[in-house]
Amino acid sequence: MSPFKPLRTEKFSQEVANQIKGSIFDGTYVSGDKLPSESNMAIQFAVSKVTVRQAVRVLENSGIVYTKQGVDGGIFVAEADTMSVSSYLSDMLKLKRVKMSDLTMARIIFEPEIAYRVAKVWEDKDLEDVEINIQEAQIALDKDEFRRSRLLNLEFHRLVCNITKNPVVIFALNSVIDVLEENVLKTELDRDFIRDEIIAHETILEKIRSREREQAHDEMRKHIKLVHQKLEEIYSSGDRQIGE
């Protein structure tokens, strides 16, 4: 039996998109599944292929589905990722509708609480990847691989967040980190700045490992604010200060 119903509204393409989304959200179709063809869906919805194509385009722009050409082509349910949100934030940053301090404020809200939570709940081998990350960042810095070391320093924050196992928090933070990777890595950062990041990460990890929740929270907050102060000098003297 088809999961789709004939339409009873004038906004046909939007209703088609809503029904397709509904069938994805309720698990009828999952990531990687191939949806019916445009012709097939046009019959099921009792609309034209053009209407279905418009609906698919809306879903594609939202990152919910993607289309593939060729013999094995078609319309597929996309994997959940942060690309759409990150792309939007990056565009807003370039248009100066989002400031670097806005991204930092988001991190100030999320990451100290993440560190607090992780210090409480980590278990077994949860911290191994974080430890390896710090070691690799230092090795890269010693080799004057500043870009790689900076990437690893950003990855540190993803790895700590992953330990929460909270998909909403992970998605939100990754969206911000994606933008930082794209924009901050274009900026020249000196050895001392990167080394200070690594030292801060070592301190945060130490507090998490010893389950000092308040201290882990405070060290993460201090670290993010110090990084922002440095980036604020580079990016714009017009950004408002954190906490204003």
Buried (B, 14 or more C-beta within 10 A) or exposed (E): EEBBEEBEEEEBBBBBBBBBBEBBEEEBBEEEEEBBBBEBBBBBBEBEBEBBBBBBBBBBEEBBBBBEEEEEEBBBBBEEBBEBBBBEBBEBBEEEEBBBBBBBBBBBEBBBBBBBBBBEEBEEEBBEBBBEBBEBBBEBBEEEBBEBBBBBBBBBBBBBBBBBEBEEBBBBBBBBBBBBBBBBEEEEBEEEBBBBBBEBBBBBBEBBBEEBBEBBBBBBBBBBBBBBEBBBEEBEEEBEEBEE
